[in-house]
Amino acid sequence: MRHRWTFVTGLAVGYVIGARAGRERYEQLRRSAQRFAENPAVRNTVESASHNGREAAAKAANAVTDRVGDRLPPSVVDRVREATGRKGSSSLDADDWGTTNT
């Protein structure tokens, strides 16, 4: 219940501050956020983080499948392998671009 009141209080304070700032301040913040998002350094960092996250998730899924795969139903193992793009037990599977992950 305490967390609910904290959220509601924060929502009310945000609404009041936002209402007082007005449309002009909102547009200024929106433009700043848009410039930030369009910055090449930010875009490269986001792209790199996204790529690294996908790689880490695939490795984790493969590790879990390898360790508990024999205890899972075959349909679950097949779905995980399909979702991660892993067809067999070879470490040189093709990625989305048709190249190998070496």
N, C-alpha and C positions, 0 to 999 in steps of 0.2 A: 504494500500500500504506500510505503514511503517513496518508492521509486516513481509511482504514478503521480504523486503530488509534486515531486521534483520536476517531472516532465511537464506537467500542466503549468507549473509556475514558470518554467523556462519558456514554454510556448507563449504564455501571456506576456512576459517581458519582451520577448522577441517581436511579438505583434505590436506592442506599444511603441517600441523603439523604431520598428519599421514604418509604422504609420506616421510618426513624427518626422522621419527623414524624408518621406515623400517620394514621388515618382522620379524626380531629378537625381536623387542620390541612388535610387535603384538602377537607373540607366547607367550612371557612372560606374557602379559596381559591376554591372553586367558587361560593359565595355572592357573594364580591367580584366575580368575573368576571361573574356574572349581573347584578348591580346595575350594573356598568359598561356592559354591553351594552344594558341597558334604559334607560340615561340618554338623554333626548330629544336632548341636544346631540350625543352620540356617534352616535345613529341618524341624525340629520340630516346629519352629516358623512359617514357611510358612504353614505347615499343620494346625496348630492351627488357624492362621489368615484366612485361606481358609474355615475352618469349621465354625468359628464364622461369617464370611461373609455370608455363605450359610444360617445359622440360622437367621441372621438379615434380609436377603432378604425374607426368607419365612415368618417371622413374619410381615414384612411390607406388603407383598402381601396379607396376611390373613387379616390384619387390613384394608387395602384399600377395599378388597372384602367385608368384613363385613359392612363397612360404606357406600359404594356406590353400593353394589351388587344388591340392589333392583332397582337401576336406570340404570343398565347396561343390555344389551341383555343377555339372558340366555347362549348363545353360548360363550360369552366372559367370564362370570363367570365360566362356565364349563372348559374352557381352562386354566384359572388361577389356578383353583383348581387341575386340572390334572398336570399342570407344577410344582406345589408346593407339590404334593403328598397328598393333602388334599381332602379326598373323601366326607366328610360331615361336620357337625358343631361340632363334638366331638373333644375335645382337646387331646384325647389319640389315635391319628392315628398311624398306624404302619409306621416305617421308612424303608429305603432300606434293612436293615438287618433283618427285621422281628420282631423287638422288639418295645416296645412302647416308646414314648417320654415323660417320666415322670421326 
